[in-house]
């Protein structure tokens, strides 16, 4: 089984916290390219994930998860 990264939990957490990706970009100084990588399900540095967790005051599973990659079967 091949896995891929998903930031869908972050999308849900942002909605619950009444925040947007632009808030992450502005408040945490995360680059637009990093936000784009996350939107495309690409890997980003763990340090970025940690900063997002601290900012949203949540555990890592509320930001990122690994899901089965159904395209690579």
N, C-alpha and C positions, 0 to 999 in steps of 0.2 A: 504494500500500500504506500503510495506516494502522498506526502502532505504538502500543503501550501499555507502561507500565512494569510490571515484574515483580520482586518481591523473593524469588522462589523460591530464587535462589542464596544469599540470606541465611539462609533456613530450613535449607538443607543445611549451610552453614558453621556455624551455631549448633549443629546436631546433632554435627558433627565436633569442635567445641570443647567439647562437653558443656555448652552454655549454653542459656538460654531467653530469650524476649522480655522476661520480667520482670527478667532480669539487666540487659538494656539499659536498661530503664526505671529501675531502681534505681541502677546504677553510673554511667550516663551522664546521669541525670536527664532522660530523654526522656519527654515527656508521654504519657499514655494515649491521647490523641486522635491523636498522631503515630503511635504503634504501631498504632492502629486504621486510620489512613490507609494504612499500609504493608500491613496485612492485606487491605485492600480494593483494593490495586493503584493507589492514588492517589499523586500526586507529593508528595514532601517536600523540604525545603530541602537543597541540596547540602552545607551545613555539617553537617547531621545524618548524611548518608551518610559524610562524611569522618570524623566522630567514631566511627561504627560501624566503619569500616575500620581506624582506629587501634586501637580497642579489641580487635578481633578479629585484628589484625595480618595484614591480607589486602588484596589489590588490590580495586579497585572492582567488577570483574566477579564477585567472590565475594559481592557484596552485592546488586547490582542489574543487571538486563538489560532490553533492549527486545525485545519480542516482537510478532509480527503480531497485530493486533486483528481477530479473525475475526468479531466482532459488528458491525463497521462496514463490511461488504462490500456 
